[in-house]
Amino acid sequence: MKAHKCMKCDNSTNQKDGICVICKLGITQMHTELVDLMKKNKKLRLHTKT
């Protein structure tokens, strides 16, 4: 099985349609959105019980 490059992110993939599983699931987009959110709100606090 020959490895191909993903059409969206250039990672190697064995998928026949040319799009890797990471791009199909949207993980790259979720990561980008999370980084943007954290940049906007640098004082992001997690709620904990005290």
C-alpha positions in Angstrom: 0.0 0.0 0.0 1.5 3.3 -1.1 1.4 6.3 1.2 -0.1 9.4 -0.4 -0.2 13.0 0.9 -3.3 14.5 2.4 -4.8 17.2 0.1 -5.6 19.5 3.1 -2.5 19.2 5.4 0.2 17.3 3.4 0.5 14.5 6.1 1.1 11.1 4.7 -2.1 9.0 4.4 -3.2 5.6 3.1 -6.8 6.8 2.5 -8.0 6.3 -1.0 -9.8 9.6 -1.1 -6.6 11.5 -0.3 -7.8 13.1 3.0 -6.2 11.9 6.2 -8.3 10.8 9.2 -7.2 13.8 11.2 -8.7 16.2 8.7 -11.8 14.1 8.3 -12.5 14.3 12.0 -11.7 18.0 12.1 -9.0 17.7 14.8 -6.8 20.2 13.1 -9.6 22.8 13.0 -10.5 22.2 16.6 -6.9 22.7 17.7 -6.7 25.9 15.8 -9.9 27.2 17.4 -8.7 26.2 20.8 -5.4 28.1 20.3 -7.3 31.2 19.1 -9.6 31.0 22.1 -6.7 30.8 24.6 -4.9 33.7 22.9 -8.0 35.9 23.3 -8.5 35.0 26.9 -5.1 34.6 28.5 -6.6 34.4 32.0 -8.6 31.3 31.2 -9.4 29.7 34.5 -10.8 26.2 35.1 -13.7 26.1 37.6 -12.8 24.0 40.6 -14.6 23.2 43.8 -13.1 24.7 46.9 
